[in-house]
Amino acid sequence: QSIRDLPYHIPLSPDEPDHSCNGKVRMLKQALDAAGYTTRYRVCDFVWSDLPLDPEVLAIPHDDQSTHVYLEVQNGKDWLNVDPTWDAGLHVIFPTTVWDGTTSTSVAVTPLHLYSDAESLQVMEHEDDEAATNNMRSNHAFYAALNAWLQTVRSKPCT
């Protein structure tokens, strides 16, 4: 839960910590692997417009289709989904997951296409700096507005 509750934030520059799905999943994988679990990345495609985001944020030009990553953790012969993406401060708009070690959590987005195990590993191990630069160039304003809006959601009192 400590990794899950890092405030979700897409880094806008290389010097910012990565608390998006990508960064959180990498941290969680490292922690679970160190604790003796067998884990693997799962990558899927999704569209931002499927999420309950502020219409003004969604109106900012961006690539609507994106990728999302979460973990699968082996439990016997089964693989359980573990997705730490949304922090507890965002519970008013997104489901906050709690992994109990025996059942799957929900996935933070609705997958359009689920990559195979091998494809997921390839995506996570061979991140392309040029692709990341192009992604940021195309989506920087959207990501900045999303980060700012999520911060306002977190600051609202619970009702």
C-alpha positions as CSV (number, residue, x, y, z in Angstrom):
1,Q,0.0,0.0,0.0
2,S,2.9,2.4,0.5
3,I,3.8,2.2,-3.2
4,R,0.1,2.4,-4.2
5,D,-0.3,5.5,-2.1
6,L,2.5,7.5,-3.8
7,P,0.4,10.2,-5.5
8,Y,-0.1,9.1,-9.1
9,H,2.0,11.5,-11.2
10,I,3.3,11.2,-14.8
11,P,6.8,12.6,-14.8
12,L,7.1,15.7,-17.1
13,S,10.9,15.6,-17.2
14,P,13.6,13.1,-16.4
15,D,14.4,14.6,-13.1
16,E,10.8,14.0,-11.7
17,P,10.1,10.7,-9.9
18,D,7.9,8.3,-11.9
19,H,4.8,7.7,-9.9
20,S,2.7,6.7,-12.9
21,C,1.6,3.1,-13.5
22,N,5.1,2.4,-15.0
23,G,7.1,3.7,-12.1
24,K,4.9,2.2,-9.4
25,V,4.8,-1.2,-11.0
26,R,8.6,-1.3,-11.3
27,M,8.9,-0.4,-7.6
28,L,6.3,-3.0,-6.6
29,K,7.9,-5.7,-8.7
30,Q,11.3,-5.1,-7.1
31,A,9.7,-5.3,-3.6
32,L,7.7,-8.4,-4.3
33,D,10.6,-10.2,-6.0
34,A,12.8,-9.4,-3.0
35,A,10.1,-10.9,-0.8
36,G,10.2,-14.2,-2.7
37,Y,7.2,-13.8,-5.0
38,T,7.3,-14.7,-8.7
39,T,6.0,-11.7,-10.7
40,R,5.7,-10.6,-14.3
41,Y,4.7,-7.5,-16.1
42,R,1.4,-7.2,-18.0
43,V,1.0,-4.5,-20.5
44,C,-2.3,-3.5,-22.2
45,D,-3.6,-0.7,-24.4
46,F,-6.4,1.6,-23.2
47,V,-7.9,4.9,-24.0
48,W,-7.8,7.9,-21.7
49,S,-11.3,8.9,-22.8
50,D,-12.7,5.8,-21.1
51,L,-11.6,7.2,-17.7
52,P,-13.8,9.5,-15.6
53,L,-11.5,12.5,-16.2
54,D,-12.4,16.2,-16.2
55,P,-13.8,17.1,-19.7
56,E,-11.4,20.1,-19.8
57,V,-8.4,17.9,-19.3
58,L,-9.7,15.4,-22.0
59,A,-10.2,18.3,-24.4
60,I,-6.5,19.0,-24.5
61,P,-5.0,17.5,-27.6
62,H,-3.3,14.2,-26.8
63,D,-3.0,10.6,-28.0
64,D,-6.1,9.0,-26.6
65,Q,-4.8,5.4,-26.9
66,S,-2.0,4.6,-24.5
67,T,-0.4,1.7,-22.7
68,H,-0.8,0.7,-19.1
69,V,1.2,-1.8,-17.1
70,Y,0.4,-3.8,-14.0
71,L,1.8,-6.9,-12.3
72,E,0.8,-10.5,-12.2
73,V,1.9,-12.4,-9.1
74,Q,2.0,-16.2,-9.1
75,N,-0.1,-17.9,-6.5
76,G,0.4,-21.6,-7.0
77,K,-0.6,-22.3,-10.6
78,D,-2.6,-19.1,-10.8
79,W,-1.5,-15.6,-11.7
80,L,-3.2,-12.8,-9.8
81,N,-3.5,-9.2,-11.1
82,V,-1.9,-6.6,-8.8
83,D,-2.4,-3.0,-9.9
84,P,-1.1,-0.2,-7.6
85,T,-1.8,2.7,-10.0
86,W,-4.4,4.8,-8.3
87,D,-3.5,6.2,-4.8
88,A,-6.0,6.3,-2.0
89,G,-6.4,10.1,-2.4
90,L,-8.1,9.4,-5.8
91,H,-10.8,7.1,-4.3
92,V,-13.6,9.5,-5.2
93,I,-13.0,8.9,-9.0
94,F,-11.0,5.6,-9.2
95,P,-11.1,2.3,-7.3
96,T,-8.3,2.1,-4.8
97,T,-7.0,-1.5,-4.8
98,V,-5.8,-3.5,-1.8
99,W,-4.1,-6.7,-2.5
100,D,-4.7,-9.4,0.0
101,G,-2.2,-11.8,-1.4
102,T,-4.8,-14.4,-2.5
103,T,-7.1,-12.7,-5.0
104,S,-6.6,-10.3,-7.9
105,T,-7.1,-6.6,-7.7
106,S,-9.0,-4.7,-10.4
107,V,-7.0,-3.3,-13.2
108,A,-6.9,0.5,-13.2
109,V,-8.1,0.8,-16.9
110,T,-10.3,-1.1,-19.2
111,P,-7.9,-3.0,-21.5
112,L,-8.5,-2.8,-25.2
113,H,-5.7,-5.3,-26.0
114,L,-3.7,-7.4,-23.5
115,Y,-0.1,-8.0,-24.6
116,S,1.3,-11.6,-24.2
117,D,3.8,-12.3,-21.4
118,A,6.7,-12.1,-23.8
119,E,5.4,-8.9,-25.4
120,S,4.9,-7.3,-22.0
121,L,8.4,-8.1,-21.0
122,Q,9.8,-6.8,-24.3
123,V,7.9,-3.4,-23.7
124,M,9.2,-3.1,-20.2
125,E,12.8,-4.1,-20.8
126,H,13.3,-2.2,-24.0
127,E,11.9,1.2,-23.5
128,D,12.8,3.4,-26.4
129,D,14.1,6.9,-25.4
130,E,13.0,8.3,-28.8
131,A,9.5,6.9,-28.4
132,A,9.4,8.4,-24.8
133,T,10.5,11.8,-26.1
134,N,7.9,11.7,-28.9
135,N,5.2,10.7,-26.4
136,M,6.1,13.6,-24.1
137,R,6.2,16.0,-27.0
138,S,2.7,14.9,-28.1
139,N,1.2,14.7,-24.7
140,H,3.1,17.0,-22.4
141,A,0.2,19.6,-22.0
142,F,-2.3,16.8,-21.4
143,Y,-0.1,15.1,-18.8
144,A,0.6,18.4,-17.0
145,A,-3.1,19.2,-16.9
146,L,-4.0,15.6,-15.7
147,N,-1.4,15.8,-12.9
148,A,-2.7,19.2,-11.8
149,W,-6.4,18.0,-11.9
150,L,-5.6,14.9,-10.0
151,Q,-3.9,17.0,-7.3
152,T,-7.2,19.1,-6.9
153,V,-9.2,15.8,-6.6
154,R,-6.9,14.7,-3.8
155,S,-7.2,18.0,-2.0
156,K,-11.0,17.9,-1.8
157,P,-12.5,16.9,1.6
158,C,-14.1,13.4,1.8
159,T,-17.9,13.5,1.9
